[in-house]
């Protein structure tokens, strides 16, 4: 499970068998979510509060180009 970045206790990562559309998973404590990159949005949420979800979307938006670059490099696209 390749880690893309960590910020404010949130860990953003991919599973090694990922698929399109481009997305990232975010975990903190026992909670996890899946965030689609374009258009940016929460796909699934397991345990994050509404304020945490908003924070996650802001963090992912700030790292968007980094995530996309990592995705393309990792999956050889």
PDB file of N, CA, C and O in Angstrom:
ATOM      1  N   UNK A   1       0.852  -1.161   0.000  1.00  0.00           N
ATOM      2  CA  UNK A   1       0.000   0.000   0.000  1.00  0.00           C
ATOM      3  C   UNK A   1       0.904   1.232   0.000  1.00  0.00           C
ATOM      4  O   UNK A   1       1.408   1.636   1.048  1.00  0.00           O
ATOM      5  N   UNK A   2       1.111   1.834  -1.193  1.00  0.00           N
ATOM      6  CA  UNK A   2       1.997   2.989  -1.281  1.00  0.00           C
ATOM      7  C   UNK A   2       1.397   4.244  -0.650  1.00  0.00           C
ATOM      8  O   UNK A   2       0.278   4.651  -0.963  1.00  0.00           O
ATOM      9  N   UNK A   3       2.170   4.836   0.239  1.00  0.00           N
ATOM     10  CA  UNK A   3       1.757   6.071   0.912  1.00  0.00           C
ATOM     11  C   UNK A   3       2.154   7.264   0.053  1.00  0.00           C
ATOM     12  O   UNK A   3       3.284   7.344  -0.428  1.00  0.00           O
ATOM     13  N   UNK A   4       1.222   8.184  -0.134  1.00  0.00           N
ATOM     14  CA  UNK A   4       1.485   9.362  -0.955  1.00  0.00           C
ATOM     15  C   UNK A   4       1.973  10.521  -0.090  1.00  0.00           C
ATOM     16  O   UNK A   4       2.963  11.169  -0.428  1.00  0.00           O
ATOM     17  N   UNK A   5       1.282  10.789   1.031  1.00  0.00           N
ATOM     18  CA  UNK A   5       1.704  11.843   1.951  1.00  0.00           C
ATOM     19  C   UNK A   5       0.998  11.672   3.290  1.00  0.00           C
ATOM     20  O   UNK A   5       0.026  10.927   3.417  1.00  0.00           O
ATOM     21  N   UNK A   6       1.520  12.389   4.285  1.00  0.00           N
ATOM     22  CA  UNK A   6       0.897  12.501   5.601  1.00  0.00           C
ATOM     23  C   UNK A   6       0.786  13.981   5.929  1.00  0.00           C
ATOM     24  O   UNK A   6       1.703  14.766   5.687  1.00  0.00           O
ATOM     25  N   UNK A   7      -0.365  14.338   6.488  1.00  0.00           N
ATOM     26  CA  UNK A   7      -0.566  15.727   6.920  1.00  0.00           C
ATOM     27  C   UNK A   7      -1.611  15.756   8.013  1.00  0.00           C
ATOM     28  O   UNK A   7      -2.670  15.140   7.892  1.00  0.00           O
ATOM     29  N   UNK A   8      -1.308  16.477   9.085  1.00  0.00           N
ATOM     30  CA  UNK A   8      -2.235  16.657  10.209  1.00  0.00           C
ATOM     31  C   UNK A   8      -2.772  15.327  10.740  1.00  0.00           C
ATOM     32  O   UNK A   8      -3.922  15.245  11.170  1.00  0.00           O
ATOM     33  N   UNK A   9      -1.946  14.301  10.708  1.00  0.00           N
ATOM     34  CA  UNK A   9      -2.349  12.986  11.193  1.00  0.00           C
ATOM     35  C   UNK A   9      -3.079  12.134  10.174  1.00  0.00           C
ATOM     36  O   UNK A   9      -3.350  10.960  10.429  1.00  0.00           O
ATOM     37  N   UNK A  10      -3.405  12.716   9.007  1.00  0.00           N
ATOM     38  CA  UNK A  10      -4.073  11.962   7.946  1.00  0.00           C
ATOM     39  C   UNK A  10      -3.020  11.317   7.054  1.00  0.00           C
ATOM     40  O   UNK A  10      -2.030  11.954   6.692  1.00  0.00           O
ATOM     41  N   UNK A  11      -3.232  10.073   6.708  1.00  0.00           N
ATOM     42  CA  UNK A  11      -2.337   9.347   5.813  1.00  0.00           C
ATOM     43  C   UNK A  11      -3.079   9.075   4.512  1.00  0.00           C
ATOM     44  O   UNK A  11      -4.120   8.417   4.516  1.00  0.00           O
ATOM     45  N   UNK A  12      -2.551   9.579   3.397  1.00  0.00           N
ATOM     46  CA  UNK A  12      -3.153   9.359   2.078  1.00  0.00           C
ATOM     47  C   UNK A  12      -2.365   8.270   1.368  1.00  0.00           C
ATOM     48  O   UNK A  12      -1.134   8.284   1.356  1.00  0.00           O
ATOM     49  N   UNK A  13      -3.089   7.325   0.775  1.00  0.00           N
ATOM     50  CA  UNK A  13      -2.421   6.175   0.170  1.00  0.00           C
ATOM     51  C   UNK A  13      -3.280   5.574  -0.936  1.00  0.00           C
ATOM     52  O   UNK A  13      -4.453   5.911  -1.100  1.00  0.00           O
ATOM     53  N   UNK A  14      -2.649   4.668  -1.692  1.00  0.00           N
ATOM     54  CA  UNK A  14      -3.323   3.856  -2.702  1.00  0.00           C
ATOM     55  C   UNK A  14      -3.240   2.411  -2.260  1.00  0.00           C
ATOM     56  O   UNK A  14      -2.345   2.033  -1.503  1.00  0.00           O
ATOM     57  N   UNK A  15      -4.157   1.619  -2.724  1.00  0.00           N
ATOM     58  CA  UNK A  15      -3.989   0.171  -2.654  1.00  0.00           C
ATOM     59  C   UNK A  15      -3.268  -0.227  -3.932  1.00  0.00           C
ATOM     60  O   UNK A  15      -3.462   0.412  -4.966  1.00  0.00           O
ATOM     61  N   UNK A  16      -2.448  -1.258  -3.887  1.00  0.00           N
ATOM     62  CA  UNK A  16      -1.612  -1.608  -5.033  1.00  0.00           C
ATOM     63  C   UNK A  16      -2.393  -2.141  -6.231  1.00  0.00           C
ATOM     64  O   UNK A  16      -1.834  -2.255  -7.321  1.00  0.00           O
ATOM     65  N   UNK A  17      -3.663  -2.466  -6.055  1.00  0.00           N
ATOM     66  CA  UNK A  17      -4.471  -2.962  -7.170  1.00  0.00           C
ATOM     67  C   UNK A  17      -5.561  -1.957  -7.562  1.00  0.00           C
ATOM     68  O   UNK A  17      -6.665  -2.353  -7.935  1.00  0.00           O
ATOM     69  N   UNK A  18      -5.255  -0.676  -7.478  1.00  0.00           N
ATOM     70  CA  UNK A  18      -6.239   0.378  -7.732  1.00  0.00           C
ATOM     71  C   UNK A  18      -6.718   0.386  -9.175  1.00  0.00           C
ATOM     72  O   UNK A  18      -6.154  -0.296 -10.030  1.00  0.00           O
ATOM     73  N   UNK A  19      -7.750   1.154  -9.437  1.00  0.00           N
ATOM     74  CA  UNK A  19      -8.388   1.255 -10.730  1.00  0.00           C
ATOM     75  C   UNK A  19      -8.875   2.687 -10.923  1.00  0.00           C
ATOM     76  O   UNK A  19      -8.955   3.463  -9.970  1.00  0.00           O
ATOM     77  N   UNK A  20      -9.198   3.022 -12.164  1.00  0.00           N
ATOM     78  CA  UNK A  20      -9.767   4.339 -12.446  1.00  0.00           C
ATOM     79  C   UNK A  20     -11.188   4.414 -11.913  1.00  0.00           C
ATOM     80  O   UNK A  20     -11.805   3.367 -11.714  1.00  0.00           O
ATOM     81  N   UNK A  21     -11.727   5.576 -11.676  1.00  0.00           N
ATOM     82  CA  UNK A  21     -11.097   6.874 -11.830  1.00  0.00           C
ATOM     83  C   UNK A  21     -10.071   7.125 -10.726  1.00  0.00           C
ATOM     84  O   UNK A  21     -10.092   6.485  -9.674  1.00  0.00           O
ATOM     85  N   UNK A  22      -9.179   8.068 -10.994  1.00  0.00           N
ATOM     86  CA  UNK A  22      -8.129   8.383 -10.037  1.00  0.00           C
ATOM     87  C   UNK A  22      -8.733   8.773  -8.701  1.00  0.00           C
ATOM     88  O   UNK A  22      -9.661   9.579  -8.636  1.00  0.00           O
ATOM     89  N   UNK A  23      -8.200   8.197  -7.645  1.00  0.00           N
ATOM     90  CA  UNK A  23      -8.683   8.491  -6.296  1.00  0.00           C
ATOM     91  C   UNK A  23      -7.584   8.184  -5.295  1.00  0.00           C
ATOM     92  O   UNK A  23      -6.550   7.614  -5.643  1.00  0.00           O
ATOM     93  N   UNK A  24      -7.819   8.562  -4.063  1.00  0.00           N
ATOM     94  CA  UNK A  24      -6.877   8.305  -2.984  1.00  0.00           C
ATOM     95  C   UNK A  24      -7.684   7.898  -1.756  1.00  0.00           C
ATOM     96  O   UNK A  24      -8.818   8.340  -1.572  1.00  0.00           O
ATOM     97  N   UNK A  25      -7.098   7.064  -0.933  1.00  0.00           N
ATOM     98  CA  UNK A  25      -7.703   6.685   0.342  1.00  0.00           C
ATOM     99  C   UNK A  25      -7.018   7.489   1.433  1.00  0.00           C
ATOM    100  O   UNK A  25      -5.823   7.771   1.345  1.00  0.00           O
ATOM    101  N   UNK A  26      -7.766   7.855   2.453  1.00  0.00           N
ATOM    102  CA  UNK A  26      -7.219   8.617   3.571  1.00  0.00           C
ATOM    103  C   UNK A  26      -7.619   7.911   4.853  1.00  0.00           C
ATOM    104  O   UNK A  26      -8.773   7.522   5.036  1.00  0.00           O
ATOM    105  N   UNK A  27      -6.648   7.753   5.733  1.00  0.00           N
ATOM    106  CA  UNK A  27      -6.881   7.054   6.997  1.00  0.00           C
ATOM    107  C   UNK A  27      -6.331   7.900   8.152  1.00  0.00           C
ATOM    108  O   UNK A  27      -5.301   8.565   8.035  1.00  0.00           O
ATOM    109  N   UNK A  28      -7.049   7.847   9.250  1.00  0.00           N
ATOM    110  CA  UNK A  28      -6.586   8.445  10.501  1.00  0.00           C
ATOM    111  C   UNK A  28      -7.284   7.696  11.614  1.00  0.00           C
ATOM    112  O   UNK A  28      -8.512   7.600  11.637  1.00  0.00           O
ATOM    113  N   UNK A  29      -6.499   7.164  12.538  1.00  0.00           N
ATOM    114  CA  UNK A  29      -7.087   6.355  13.600  1.00  0.00           C
ATOM    115  C   UNK A  29      -7.813   5.177  12.987  1.00  0.00           C
ATOM    116  O   UNK A  29      -7.255   4.495  12.127  1.00  0.00           O
ATOM    117  N   UNK A  30      -9.025   4.921  13.400  1.00  0.00           N
ATOM    118  CA  UNK A  30      -9.810   3.822  12.866  1.00  0.00           C
ATOM    119  C   UNK A  30     -10.718   4.210  11.718  1.00  0.00           C
ATOM    120  O   UNK A  30     -11.501   3.384  11.247  1.00  0.00           O
ATOM    121  N   UNK A  31     -10.633   5.456  11.255  1.00  0.00           N
ATOM    122  CA  UNK A  31     -11.505   5.932  10.181  1.00  0.00           C
ATOM    123  C   UNK A  31     -10.761   5.900   8.848  1.00  0.00           C
ATOM    124  O   UNK A  31      -9.539   6.037   8.800  1.00  0.00           O
ATOM    125  N   UNK A  32     -11.519   5.717   7.772  1.00  0.00           N
ATOM    126  CA  UNK A  32     -10.946   5.708   6.431  1.00  0.00           C
ATOM    127  C   UNK A  32     -11.984   6.213   5.439  1.00  0.00           C
ATOM    128  O   UNK A  32     -13.185   6.020   5.625  1.00  0.00           O
ATOM    129  N   UNK A  33     -11.506   6.861   4.387  1.00  0.00           N
ATOM    130  CA  UNK A  33     -12.403   7.303   3.322  1.00  0.00           C
ATOM    131  C   UNK A  33     -11.711   7.169   1.979  1.00  0.00           C
ATOM    132  O   UNK A  33     -10.499   6.972   1.896  1.00  0.00           O
ATOM    133  N   UNK A  34     -12.506   7.281   0.940  1.00  0.00           N
ATOM    134  CA  UNK A  34     -12.021   7.247  -0.440  1.00  0.00           C
ATOM    135  C   UNK A  34     -12.435   8.559  -1.084  1.00  0.00           C
ATOM    136  O   UNK A  34     -13.601   8.949  -1.025  1.00  0.00           O
ATOM    137  N   UNK A  35     -11.465   9.244  -1.705  1.00  0.00           N
ATOM    138  CA  UNK A  35     -11.707  10.550  -2.300  1.00  0.00           C
ATOM    139  C   UNK A  35     -11.380  10.504  -3.790  1.00  0.00           C
ATOM    140  O   UNK A  35     -10.250  10.199  -4.170  1.00  0.00           O
ATOM    141  N   UNK A  36     -12.359  10.805  -4.625  1.00  0.00           N
ATOM    142  CA  UNK A  36     -12.162  10.920  -6.076  1.00  0.00           C
ATOM    143  C   UNK A  36     -11.442  12.242  -6.324  1.00  0.00           C
ATOM    144  O   UNK A  36     -11.717  13.243  -5.662  1.00  0.00           O
ATOM    145  N   UNK A  37     -10.513  12.237  -7.290  1.00  0.00           N
ATOM    146  CA  UNK A  37      -9.728  13.439  -7.543  1.00  0.00           C
ATOM    147  C   UNK A  37     -10.400  14.430  -8.485  1.00  0.00           C
ATOM    148  O   UNK A  37     -10.344  15.636  -8.245  1.00  0.00           O
ATOM    149  N   UNK A  38     -11.033  13.950  -9.548  1.00  0.00           N
ATOM    150  CA  UNK A  38     -11.657  14.851 -10.523  1.00  0.00           C
ATOM    151  C   UNK A  38     -12.987  14.288 -10.975  1.00  0.00           C
ATOM    152  O   UNK A  38     -13.009  13.229 -11.602  1.00  0.00           O
ATOM    153  N   UNK A  39     -14.079  14.938 -10.689  1.00  0.00           N
ATOM    154  CA  UNK A  39     -14.160  16.102  -9.809  1.00  0.00           C
ATOM    155  C   UNK A  39     -13.942  15.669  -8.360  1.00  0.00           C
ATOM    156  O   UNK A  39     -14.318  14.570  -7.953  1.00  0.00           O
ATOM    157  N   UNK A  40     -13.335  16.555  -7.610  1.00  0.00           N
ATOM    158  CA  UNK A  40     -13.008  16.259  -6.218  1.00  0.00           C
ATOM    159  C   UNK A  40     -14.271  15.955  -5.428  1.00  0.00           C
ATOM    160  O   UNK A  40     -15.233  16.723  -5.453  1.00  0.00           O
ATOM    161  N   UNK A  41     -14.257  14.834  -4.731  1.00  0.00           N
ATOM    162  CA  UNK A  41     -15.423  14.494  -3.931  1.00  0.00           C
ATOM    163  C   UNK A  41     -15.220  13.235  -3.107  1.00  0.00           C
ATOM    164  O   UNK A  41     -14.408  12.374  -3.445  1.00  0.00           O
ATOM    165  N   UNK A  42     -15.957  13.148  -2.042  1.00  0.00           N
ATOM    166  CA  UNK A  42     -15.926  11.993  -1.160  1.00  0.00           C
ATOM    167  C   UNK A  42     -16.733  10.870  -1.809  1.00  0.00           C
ATOM    168  O   UNK A  42     -17.896  11.061  -2.163  1.00  0.00           O
ATOM    169  N   UNK A  43     -16.114   9.702  -1.962  1.00  0.00           N
ATOM    170  CA  UNK A  43     -16.790   8.548  -2.549  1.00  0.00           C
ATOM    171  C   UNK A  43     -17.374   7.677  -1.454  1.00  0.00           C
ATOM    172  O   UNK A  43     -18.542   7.290  -1.508  1.00  0.00           O
ATOM    173  N   UNK A  44     -16.556   7.373  -0.463  1.00  0.00           N
ATOM    174  CA  UNK A  44     -16.990   6.569   0.690  1.00  0.00           C
ATOM    175  C   UNK A  44     -16.370   7.135   1.949  1.00  0.00           C
ATOM    176  O   UNK A  44     -15.269   7.686   1.926  1.00  0.00           O
ATOM    177  N   UNK A  45     -17.084   6.993   3.037  1.00  0.00           N
ATOM    178  CA  UNK A  45     -16.585   7.460   4.326  1.00  0.00           C
ATOM    179  C   UNK A  45     -16.921   6.437   5.392  1.00  0.00           C
ATOM    180  O   UNK A  45     -18.073   6.028   5.540  1.00  0.00           O
ATOM    181  N   UNK A  46     -15.922   6.039   6.118  1.00  0.00           N
ATOM    182  CA  UNK A  46     -16.103   5.102   7.223  1.00  0.00           C
ATOM    183  C   UNK A  46     -15.524   5.719   8.494  1.00  0.00           C
ATOM    184  O   UNK A  46     -14.385   5.439   8.871  1.00  0.00           O
ATOM    185  N   UNK A  47     -16.330   6.569   9.154  1.00  0.00           N
ATOM    186  CA  UNK A  47     -15.947   7.050  10.468  1.00  0.00           C
ATOM    187  C   UNK A  47     -15.509   8.486  10.618  1.00  0.00           C
ATOM    188  O   UNK A  47     -15.329   8.941  11.748  1.00  0.00           O
ATOM    189  N   UNK A  48     -15.324   9.235   9.524  1.00  0.00           N
ATOM    190  CA  UNK A  48     -14.929  10.638   9.655  1.00  0.00           C
ATOM    191  C   UNK A  48     -16.178  11.506   9.833  1.00  0.00           C
ATOM    192  O   UNK A  48     -17.205  11.275   9.195  1.00  0.00           O
ATOM    193  N   UNK A  49     -16.073  12.503  10.708  1.00  0.00           N
ATOM    194  CA  UNK A  49     -17.158  13.459  10.910  1.00  0.00           C
ATOM    195  C   UNK A  49     -17.222  14.412   9.710  1.00  0.00           C
ATOM    196  O   UNK A  49     -16.308  14.446   8.886  1.00  0.00           O
ATOM    197  N   UNK A  50     -18.305  15.182   9.624  1.00  0.00           N
ATOM    198  CA  UNK A  50     -18.449  16.169   8.550  1.00  0.00           C
ATOM    199  C   UNK A  50     -17.279  17.165   8.525  1.00  0.00           C
ATOM    200  O   UNK A  50     -16.718  17.408   7.457  1.00  0.00           O
ATOM    201  N   UNK A  51     -16.895  17.750   9.680  1.00  0.00           N
ATOM    202  CA  UNK A  51     -15.749  18.669   9.655  1.00  0.00           C
ATOM    203  C   UNK A  51     -14.457  17.981   9.197  1.00  0.00           C
ATOM    204  O   UNK A  51     -13.655  18.584   8.485  1.00  0.00           O
ATOM    205  N   UNK A  52     -14.254  16.731   9.600  1.00  0.00           N
ATOM    206  CA  UNK A  52     -13.060  16.000   9.165  1.00  0.00           C
ATOM    207  C   UNK A  52     -13.105  15.753   7.653  1.00  0.00           C
ATOM    208  O   UNK A  52     -12.081  15.851   6.978  1.00  0.00           O
ATOM    209  N   UNK A  53     -14.273  15.439   7.132  1.00  0.00           N
ATOM    210  CA  UNK A  53     -14.402  15.221   5.692  1.00  0.00           C
ATOM    211  C   UNK A  53     -14.060  16.493   4.912  1.00  0.00           C
ATOM    212  O   UNK A  53     -13.380  16.430   3.888  1.00  0.00           O
ATOM    213  N   UNK A  54     -14.522  17.627   5.388  1.00  0.00           N
ATOM    214  CA  UNK A  54     -14.202  18.898   4.739  1.00  0.00           C
ATOM    215  C   UNK A  54     -12.702  19.165   4.788  1.00  0.00           C
ATOM    216  O   UNK A  54     -12.114  19.630   3.812  1.00  0.00           O
ATOM    217  N   UNK A  55     -12.097  18.871   5.921  1.00  0.00           N
ATOM    218  CA  UNK A  55     -10.642  19.053   6.080  1.00  0.00           C
ATOM    219  C   UNK A  55      -9.893  18.130   5.121  1.00  0.00           C
ATOM    220  O   UNK A  55      -8.925  18.551   4.487  1.00  0.00           O
ATOM    221  N   UNK A  56     -10.329  16.888   5.012  1.00  0.00           N
ATOM    222  CA  UNK A  56      -9.694  15.923   4.107  1.00  0.00           C
ATOM    223  C   UNK A  56      -9.779  16.416   2.666  1.00  0.00           C
ATOM    224  O   UNK A  56      -8.786  16.368   1.940  1.00  0.00           O
ATOM    225  N   UNK A  57     -10.946  16.886   2.243  1.00  0.00           N
ATOM    226  CA  UNK A  57     -11.089  17.391   0.883  1.00  0.00           C
ATOM    227  C   UNK A  57     -10.161  18.579   0.631  1.00  0.00           C
ATOM    228  O   UNK A  57      -9.592  18.694  -0.454  1.00  0.00           O
ATOM    229  N   UNK A  58     -10.004  19.450   1.605  1.00  0.00           N
ATOM    230  CA  UNK A  58      -9.088  20.592   1.468  1.00  0.00           C
ATOM    231  C   UNK A  58      -7.637  20.122   1.361  1.00  0.00           C
ATOM    232  O   UNK A  58      -6.867  20.651   0.559  1.00  0.00           O
ATOM    233  N   UNK A  59      -7.269  19.135   2.164  1.00  0.00           N
ATOM    234  CA  UNK A  59      -5.902  18.603   2.126  1.00  0.00           C
ATOM    235  C   UNK A  59      -5.637  17.928   0.787  1.00  0.00           C
ATOM    236  O   UNK A  59      -4.592  18.145   0.174  1.00  0.00           O
ATOM    237  N   UNK A  60      -6.576  17.114   0.337  1.00  0.00           N
ATOM    238  CA  UNK A  60      -6.413  16.432  -0.954  1.00  0.00           C
ATOM    239  C   UNK A  60      -6.323  17.463  -2.076  1.00  0.00           C
ATOM    240  O   UNK A  60      -5.499  17.310  -2.977  1.00  0.00           O
ATOM    241  N   UNK A  61      -7.143  18.502  -2.045  1.00  0.00           N
ATOM    242  CA  UNK A  61      -7.091  19.549  -3.064  1.00  0.00           C
ATOM    243  C   UNK A  61      -5.714  20.211  -3.090  1.00  0.00           C
ATOM    244  O   UNK A  61      -5.187  20.504  -4.164  1.00  0.00           O
ATOM    245  N   UNK A  62      -5.137  20.445  -1.928  1.00  0.00           N
ATOM    246  CA  UNK A  62      -3.817  21.073  -1.841  1.00  0.00           C
ATOM    247  C   UNK A  62      -2.714  20.178  -2.391  1.00  0.00           C
ATOM    248  O   UNK A  62      -1.677  20.673  -2.833  1.00  0.00           O
ATOM    249  N   UNK A  63      -2.925  18.877  -2.369  1.00  0.00           N
ATOM    250  CA  UNK A  63      -1.923  17.909  -2.831  1.00  0.00           C
ATOM    251  C   UNK A  63      -2.305  17.269  -4.172  1.00  0.00           C
ATOM    252  O   UNK A  63      -1.710  16.266  -4.567  1.00  0.00           O
ATOM    253  N   UNK A  64      -3.276  17.831  -4.861  1.00  0.00           N
ATOM    254  CA  UNK A  64      -3.851  17.197  -6.044  1.00  0.00           C
ATOM    255  C   UNK A  64      -2.806  16.841  -7.106  1.00  0.00           C
ATOM    256  O   UNK A  64      -2.769  15.701  -7.569  1.00  0.00           O
ATOM    257  N   UNK A  65      -1.970  17.782  -7.493  1.00  0.00           N
ATOM    258  CA  UNK A  65      -0.992  17.481  -8.549  1.00  0.00           C
ATOM    259  C   UNK A  65       0.017  16.436  -8.084  1.00  0.00           C
ATOM    260  O   UNK A  65       0.444  15.595  -8.875  1.00  0.00           O
ATOM    261  N   UNK A  66       0.395  16.480  -6.827  1.00  0.00           N
ATOM    262  CA  UNK A  66       1.309  15.477  -6.261  1.00  0.00           C
ATOM    263  C   UNK A  66       0.677  14.081  -6.321  1.00  0.00           C
ATOM    264  O   UNK A  66       1.340  13.112  -6.690  1.00  0.00           O
ATOM    265  N   UNK A  67      -0.587  13.985  -5.962  1.00  0.00           N
ATOM    266  CA  UNK A  67      -1.293  12.694  -5.979  1.00  0.00           C
ATOM    267  C   UNK A  67      -1.397  12.177  -7.407  1.00  0.00           C
ATOM    268  O   UNK A  67      -1.123  11.005  -7.664  1.00  0.00           O
ATOM    269  N   UNK A  68      -1.791  13.042  -8.336  1.00  0.00           N
ATOM    270  CA  UNK A  68      -1.925  12.619  -9.733  1.00  0.00           C
ATOM    271  C   UNK A  68      -0.589  12.149 -10.311  1.00  0.00           C
ATOM    272  O   UNK A  68      -0.537  11.137 -11.010  1.00  0.00           O
ATOM    273  N   UNK A  69       0.475  12.870 -10.028  1.00  0.00           N
ATOM    274  CA  UNK A  69       1.801  12.486 -10.499  1.00  0.00           C
ATOM    275  C   UNK A  69       2.199  11.129  -9.929  1.00  0.00           C
ATOM    276  O   UNK A  69       2.697  10.269 -10.655  1.00  0.00           O
ATOM    277  N   UNK A  70       1.980  10.940  -8.640  1.00  0.00           N
ATOM    278  CA  UNK A  70       2.319   9.680  -7.983  1.00  0.00           C
ATOM    279  C   UNK A  70       1.500   8.536  -8.589  1.00  0.00           C
ATOM    280  O   UNK A  70       2.044   7.468  -8.870  1.00  0.00           O
ATOM    281  N   UNK A  71       0.193   8.752  -8.791  1.00  0.00           N
ATOM    282  CA  UNK A  71      -0.688   7.731  -9.373  1.00  0.00           C
ATOM    283  C   UNK A  71      -0.159   7.279 -10.738  1.00  0.00           C
ATOM    284  O   UNK A  71       0.004   6.084 -10.987  1.00  0.00           O
ATOM    285  N   UNK A  72       0.108   8.256 -11.622  1.00  0.00           N
ATOM    286  CA  UNK A  72       0.566   7.947 -12.973  1.00  0.00           C
ATOM    287  C   UNK A  72       1.897   7.209 -12.962  1.00  0.00           C
ATOM    288  O   UNK A  72       2.093   6.265 -13.727  1.00  0.00           O
ATOM    289  N   UNK A  73       2.807   7.632 -12.102  1.00  0.00           N
ATOM    290  CA  UNK A  73       4.119   6.982 -12.005  1.00  0.00           C
ATOM    291  C   UNK A  73       3.969   5.564 -11.434  1.00  0.00           C
ATOM    292  O   UNK A  73       4.538   4.615 -11.974  1.00  0.00           O
ATOM    293  N   UNK A  74       3.213   5.424 -10.357  1.00  0.00           N
ATOM    294  CA  UNK A  74       3.090   4.127  -9.693  1.00  0.00           C
ATOM    295  C   UNK A  74       2.410   3.096 -10.584  1.00  0.00           C
ATOM    296  O   UNK A  74       2.853   1.950 -10.659  1.00  0.00           O
ATOM    297  N   UNK A  75       1.335   3.499 -11.258  1.00  0.00           N
ATOM    298  CA  UNK A  75       0.583   2.551 -12.071  1.00  0.00           C
ATOM    299  C   UNK A  75       1.069   2.506 -13.526  1.00  0.00           C
ATOM    300  O   UNK A  75       0.478   1.823 -14.363  1.00  0.00           O
ATOM    301  N   UNK A  76       2.146   3.236 -13.817  1.00  0.00           N
ATOM    302  CA  UNK A  76       2.786   3.156 -15.131  1.00  0.00           C
ATOM    303  C   UNK A  76       1.937   3.659 -16.274  1.00  0.00           C
ATOM    304  O   UNK A  76       1.956   3.096 -17.369  1.00  0.00           O
ATOM    305  N   UNK A  77       1.195   4.714 -16.022  1.00  0.00           N
ATOM    306  CA  UNK A  77       0.323   5.269 -17.076  1.00  0.00           C
ATOM    307  C   UNK A  77       0.957   6.477 -17.726  1.00  0.00           C
ATOM    308  O   UNK A  77       0.369   7.071 -18.630  1.00  0.00           O
TER     309      UNK A  77
END
